[in-house]
Amino acid sequence: MEARVLAALAEAGFDDVTLAQARVFQRIGPDGTRLTDLAEQAQVTKQTAGFLVDQLERAGYVRRGPDPADGRARLVRITSRGSAAQAAAAEVVAEVEAEWERHLGSRRMGALRETLLRLREITDPYA
């Protein structure tokens, strides 16, 4: 799935997104997310998350701004370029899931989704 998404992003003109960046980027909430929360959710150090966000910001996918709930904190927010990349990625995810469903059938695909969501509770509790 990740390989297909990254290939499609590159084909759509978003060829500067790495897998590491994508794993942080996908965790940014619609109202923005603090860097410390991104680091925790992606299970990387704050320094690593900061480095990846710096790269995403230079590429125009995110911007940092004040957190209205805490004047000392800053939020990472998705830009219009970032939203366009998210939309392109979502299209590919839907295509891949449709392929899997055609191959497995609806019942098995439903079971796969349920199983993966249950496993995510222990492998990625912040998702």
N, C-alpha and C positions, 0 to 999 in steps of 0.2 A: 504494500500500500504506500509506504513512504517513498519508495523509489519511483512509483508511478506519479505520485503527487509532485515530487521535485522535478521530474522530467517534464510534466505538463506545465508547471510554473515556468521553467526555463523556456519552453516553447512559446508561452504566452508573454514573454518579455521580462519575466521576473527571474533572470538567470543568476542573480547574485545572492540568493537565499541558500544557506547551508542547512543540513539536517539539524545541527546543534542550534542554530538560530530558530529554525521552525519549531523545535521542541519548547523553546521559551515563548516564541511569538504566539503559539496556539493557546497559551494560558492567559493571555491578556484579556481581561473582561471588558464588556461593552462600555463601562464607565471608567476604565483605566484600572491599573493594578500597581501596587507599590513594588519596587524592586526586590525588597526582602521577601515579599510573598511569592514573586515569580521564582526566586532562587529556591525557596522552600518547596514550591509545587513541582518545579523541574528537577528537584533533588540535586542541585549544584550549589557551589559556594556563591556567596553574594558577589564576590569579585568576578567569578565566571559569568554570572547573570549580567552584571554590569558591563562586562566586555562585550557580550553578545548583544545587549541592548544598544550599546554604543555603535556597533556595526549596523544594526537595524535602523538606528536613527540617522546615521550618515547616508544610508541607502534610501531614506525617505519613507520607510514603512511605519515608523513610530515617532512620537515626540514625547518629551518629558515636560510636565507642567505641574503647577501647584496642586496640592490636594485640598479641596475646599473644606474637608473635615478636619484638617490638621495643617496649619500654616507652615510647620517645619518640614512636613513630608512632601514628597513629589510623587506624581503618578506617571506611569508609562501608558500612553494612549495610542491607539491605532489611527494612522492618517488615512486620507482617501486612497493613497497608493497601497497602503496596507490592506484596506478594505477590498480593493480590487484583487489583490493577491489572495485574500481569503475566499472571495467568490470563485476565483479560478480553481483553488484547491477543493472547495466544496463540490464543484461540478465533477471533478475527477473522482472524489470519494464516492459520490452517488453512482457514477459509471461503474466503478470497481464493485461496489456492493450489488449493483444490478447484475453484473456478470456472475458474481458468486451465487446470487439467488437463482439465476437461470441454471447454473451448474448443480447446485445443491437441492433446489426446490424450496418452496416457501417454508415448509415445516422445519427442515434442517437449518435453513438460514435463520429462522426465528430462534431456534435452539442455540445456534452459534452466537448470535447477538446476545442472548441472555447469558450464556456461559462467559463470554468475554466481558460483559458488564460486571458479572459477579467476581471474576478474577481481578478486574480493575480495582475493586474495593481493597484488595490486599497488595496489589502491585503498584497502584497509582492512586492513593487515597485522596489526593487533592483535586483530581479531575472532576 
